[in-house]
C-alpha cells in the first residue's frame, strides 16, 4: 500500500506534453520548441490513461484512486498501487510534476 504522504500529494501534467489516443492505448509526447520530441514518447495503457486523465493539478492522488474505484471494478489497494506506480513512472520521466 502506498504511503499516506504519496496519496495526499497533488500532481499536474508537465507543461508542453500532449496526449494522443491510438486504439486502446495513448501516447504522451513532450513538445519542446513547438516540435514533438519523438525520442521521449511514452505509451500509456488503459489504467495509465485513466490515471493521467484524472490528474488535474488540484486533486490529491487519493481522489484519483477514488475515481478509479468508482469507474472500474477494482479494489482500493490495487487502484492505489497502480496509480502510485503510474505517477512515479511519469514523474521520473518528467511528464508529471508535483504541485507545491
N, C-alpha and C positions, 0 to 999 in steps of 0.2 A: 504494500500500500504506500502511495506517495506521502511525503511529509506534509504536515499541515501548512508549513510555510509555502511549499510549492503550490498547494491547492488554493491558497489565498492570494497568490501572485496574479497580476493582470498583465496581459501581453497585447501587443499590437503588431500589425503587419509592418515589415520594414518598408521604408519609402521606396518607391520605384520598383515594385515587384508586381507582376501581373500573373493572374491565373487563367489558364485556358483549359476547358474540358475537352478530353479526347476519349470518347466512349465512356467507359465506367471509371476512367482514371482522369487525372488532371495534371497539367504541367505548371510549375511555378518558374517564371523566367525573370531574373533580375534584369532591369533596364538601366544601363549606365550610359550617360551622354546620349540619351534618346535612341540607343541601339541595344537590342537584346543580347545579353551575354550568354551565348549558346554553350559555352563551356561550363556554365553553372546551372543548367536546367535541372530541376528537381521534380521527380514524378511522385504523385500522391495517389494512394489507393482510396477506396470509398471511406474508410474510417478517418484517414488523414484529411480528406476533403471536408468531412463533417466537422472536424476539429477546426480546420482553417476557417471555414465559413462562420463558425460560432465565435471566433475570436474577434472582438470589436474594439479593443483598447479601453473598455470600461468594465467588462465583466470578468470577475476572477475565474481562474481555471476551475474552481469548484462549480461555478454556474455553467461552464461549458460541459462539465461532467453531468450536471443535472439535465441539460439539454440532450445529451447523448442518451441518457437513460430514458428520457421521455419520448424520444424519436425512434429508438431502437429497442429491441428486446434483449437488453444486456444488463447484467448486474452491476452495481455501483463500483465494486472493487475492480472489475475488469475494465469498465469505462474509465476509471481514474488512472489505472496503469497504462492503458492505451493512449489516453490524452496526454499524460505526462511524457511518455516516450516520444510522441509526435512533437510536442512542444520542445523537448530537449534537442531532438534532431534538427528541427527548423531554426531554433535559436543558435545552435552551433554552426549551422550553415549560413547564418546572417539573414534569414528570411523572416524571423520574428524578433521582436525586441521587447524586453520587459518595460513596463510603464513605471516610471519613478514616482 
